[in-house]
């Protein structure tokens, strides 16, 4: 079974590596048009999607790692 410290350390390293990789990506500032255009979204929508995603990630972690299932016992022992 994983320890909680190992889990949090792994998630932290993963998050930092994704953040570092996205910060190192080049941007097009020479006036070139790209295939995709940014669409501004309301801050409330961004916050709602972020909170919902984090909630689902937390639920998944709890479901697979932290929930304890109890095996049924047989009361009739012969």
C-alpha positions as CSV (number, residue, x, y, z in Angstrom):
1,X,0.0,0.0,0.0
2,X,1.2,3.5,-0.8
3,X,2.0,5.9,2.0
4,X,0.3,9.2,1.9
5,X,3.7,11.0,1.9
6,X,4.8,9.1,-1.2
7,X,1.4,9.9,-2.9
8,X,1.6,13.7,-2.2
9,X,5.3,13.8,-3.2
10,X,4.5,12.1,-6.5
11,X,1.6,14.5,-7.2
12,X,3.8,17.5,-6.4
13,X,6.6,16.4,-8.7
14,X,4.0,15.7,-11.5
15,X,2.4,19.1,-11.1
16,X,5.8,20.9,-11.0
17,X,7.0,19.0,-14.1
18,X,3.8,19.9,-16.0
19,X,4.1,23.5,-15.0
20,X,7.7,23.7,-16.0
21,X,7.1,22.1,-19.3
22,X,4.2,24.5,-20.1
23,X,6.2,27.5,-19.1
24,X,9.0,26.5,-21.5
25,X,6.8,26.3,-24.5
26,X,7.4,29.0,-27.2
27,X,4.8,31.6,-27.9
28,X,4.1,33.2,-31.3
29,X,4.6,36.9,-30.9
30,X,5.6,37.8,-34.5
31,X,2.0,38.5,-35.6
32,X,1.5,35.0,-37.0
33,X,-2.0,33.6,-36.7
34,X,-2.3,30.2,-35.2
35,X,-4.9,27.6,-35.9
36,X,-6.5,28.1,-32.5
37,X,-7.8,31.4,-31.0
38,X,-8.2,32.1,-27.3
39,X,-11.8,32.5,-26.1
40,X,-12.1,34.5,-22.9
41,X,-14.2,32.8,-20.4
42,X,-15.8,34.3,-17.2
43,X,-13.8,33.8,-14.0
44,X,-16.7,32.1,-12.3
45,X,-16.8,29.4,-15.0
46,X,-13.0,28.9,-14.8
47,X,-13.3,28.5,-11.0
48,X,-16.2,26.2,-11.2
49,X,-14.5,23.9,-13.7
50,X,-11.3,23.9,-11.6
51,X,-13.1,23.1,-8.4
52,X,-15.2,20.4,-10.1
53,X,-12.1,18.8,-11.6
54,X,-10.3,18.9,-8.2
55,X,-13.3,17.4,-6.5
56,X,-13.5,14.5,-9.0
57,X,-9.8,13.9,-8.7
58,X,-10.2,13.8,-4.9
59,X,-13.1,11.4,-5.2
60,X,-11.1,9.1,-7.4
61,X,-8.1,9.1,-5.1
62,X,-10.4,8.3,-2.1
63,X,-12.3,5.6,-4.0
64,X,-9.2,3.7,-5.2
65,X,-6.6,4.4,-2.5
66,X,-8.2,5.4,0.8
67,X,-11.6,3.6,1.0
68,X,-11.5,0.4,3.0
69,X,-13.7,-2.4,1.9
70,X,-14.8,-5.0,4.4
71,X,-14.8,-8.5,3.3
72,X,-18.0,-10.4,4.3
73,X,-17.6,-13.1,6.9
74,X,-19.4,-16.4,7.0
75,X,-21.3,-16.7,10.2
76,X,-21.9,-20.4,9.8
77,X,-18.7,-22.1,10.5
78,X,-18.9,-26.0,10.5
